[in-house]
Amino acid sequence: MPLLVVVVLVLGLATASGPVWSASPGRATVVAQAEGVQPLGSVLRRIAERVPGRALDAQQTERNGRPIYRVKWLGEDGKVRDVIADARTGQILEMR
């Protein structure tokens, strides 16, 4: 019975945390999604429409009190870009 309690506590803590992005070569998964923001997948599709390629890494953070996604993007041209997108609207703000 104590093992069950530990498992329930760990699962409860895992679901209470903020958004988590897990990426490995060729594979990316959104583990949790914060409220009031666009799903990361829709933002990634929007980036892919402008620059075909794939995400290498992504994180949700804040800029000037607003939630943003910072995405490291590998284009099919072989260039790595840093993309900043508004997490609420999904609009791409910067691409360097």
C-alpha positions in Angstrom: 0.0 0.0 0.0 2.8 2.6 0.7 4.1 2.1 -2.9 0.7 3.1 -4.2 0.7 6.3 -2.2 4.2 7.2 -3.5 3.0 6.6 -7.1 -0.1 8.7 -6.6 2.0 11.6 -5.1 4.6 11.5 -8.0 1.9 11.5 -10.6 0.1 14.4 -8.8 3.3 16.5 -8.7 4.0 15.7 -12.4 0.6 17.0 -13.5 0.8 20.1 -11.3 4.0 21.4 -12.9 4.0 23.8 -15.9 4.5 22.9 -19.5 7.3 20.6 -20.4 8.9 20.0 -23.8 10.8 16.8 -24.4 12.8 16.5 -27.6 15.1 13.8 -28.9 16.5 13.4 -32.3 13.7 13.0 -34.8 11.1 13.0 -32.2 9.4 15.7 -30.1 6.5 15.5 -27.6 4.5 18.0 -25.6 4.1 16.5 -22.2 1.9 19.2 -20.6 0.2 22.4 -21.9 -0.4 25.6 -19.9 -3.8 27.2 -20.0 -4.5 30.3 -22.2 -1.8 29.5 -24.8 -1.9 28.0 -28.2 -0.8 24.3 -28.4 2.9 24.1 -29.3 2.0 21.8 -32.2 0.0 24.5 -34.0 2.8 27.0 -33.5 5.3 24.5 -35.0 3.0 24.0 -38.0 2.8 27.8 -38.5 6.7 27.9 -38.5 6.9 25.0 -40.9 4.6 26.9 -43.4 7.2 29.7 -43.5 10.3 27.6 -43.3 10.1 23.9 -44.0 12.0 21.9 -41.4 11.7 20.6 -37.9 12.0 21.7 -34.3 15.2 20.9 -32.4 14.1 22.3 -29.1 11.4 24.5 -27.7 10.4 26.1 -24.4 7.7 28.3 -23.1 8.8 31.4 -21.2 7.8 35.0 -20.7 8.8 38.3 -22.4 7.5 41.6 -20.9 5.0 39.6 -18.9 3.5 37.7 -21.9 4.0 34.0 -22.6 6.1 33.2 -25.6 7.5 30.1 -27.2 11.2 30.0 -28.1 11.9 27.4 -30.8 15.2 26.3 -32.2 14.3 25.3 -35.8 16.3 23.3 -38.3 15.3 24.3 -41.8 15.5 21.9 -44.8 18.2 24.3 -46.0 20.4 23.2 -43.1 20.2 26.5 -41.3 19.3 26.6 -37.6 17.0 29.5 -36.7 15.8 30.9 -33.4 12.0 31.6 -33.6 10.0 33.6 -31.1 6.2 33.2 -31.2 3.5 34.7 -29.0 2.1 31.7 -27.0 -1.4 33.2 -26.7 -1.9 34.0 -30.4 0.6 31.7 -32.1 1.9 34.7 -34.1 5.6 34.5 -35.1 7.2 37.5 -33.6 10.9 37.0 -34.6 12.9 34.6 -36.8 16.7 34.9 -36.7 
